[in-house]
């Protein structure tokens, strides 16, 4: 893993821990790093892949603007439940990443 990728990983983790990213958004951003991290950190990012997979049907970020307002209202409930569900796993991962990096 290159130094720039390590820095990017730590920035994402720090952004979540400091409240600049919500849990699901952080998990989606962290998941692509799974195959790059050292073995002792891989278990954490495997959990982020699971979170991303379980929430891939929820509109995030700019994609939300393309959803019809009536549909988006229903999806907002799902979005909020997913954020609560993902938060402990994402927090554990981000704390481990910041500590290890």
C-alpha positions, 0 to 999 in steps of 0.5 A, a space after each residue: 500500500 502506497 503512502 498516499 493510499 495510507 494517508 487517504 485511508 487515515 483521512 477518511 477514518 478521521 473525517 468519520 471520527 470528527 463528524 465530517 462523514 456519516 457511517 454509511 458514507 464512511 464505510 463506502 469510502 473505506 471498502 475499496 481499501 480492503 485488499 490493500 491494507 496489511 493483514 491485521 487491519 483487513 478484518 476491519 475493512 471486510 466489515 466495511 465491505 459488508 456495510 457497503 454491500 448491505 446499504 448499496 440500494 440507499 441513495 447517498 450524497 449527490 445521488 439523492 437529488 435524482 430520486 423522486 421526493 415521494 420515494 426519497 421520503 421512504 428511503 430516508 427512513 431506510 437511510 437513517 436506520 442504516 446509519 444507526 446500524 452501521 455506526 458501531 462497526 464503522 467507529 470500531 474500524 475508524 478507531 483501529 485505522 487511526 490507531 494503526 496508521 
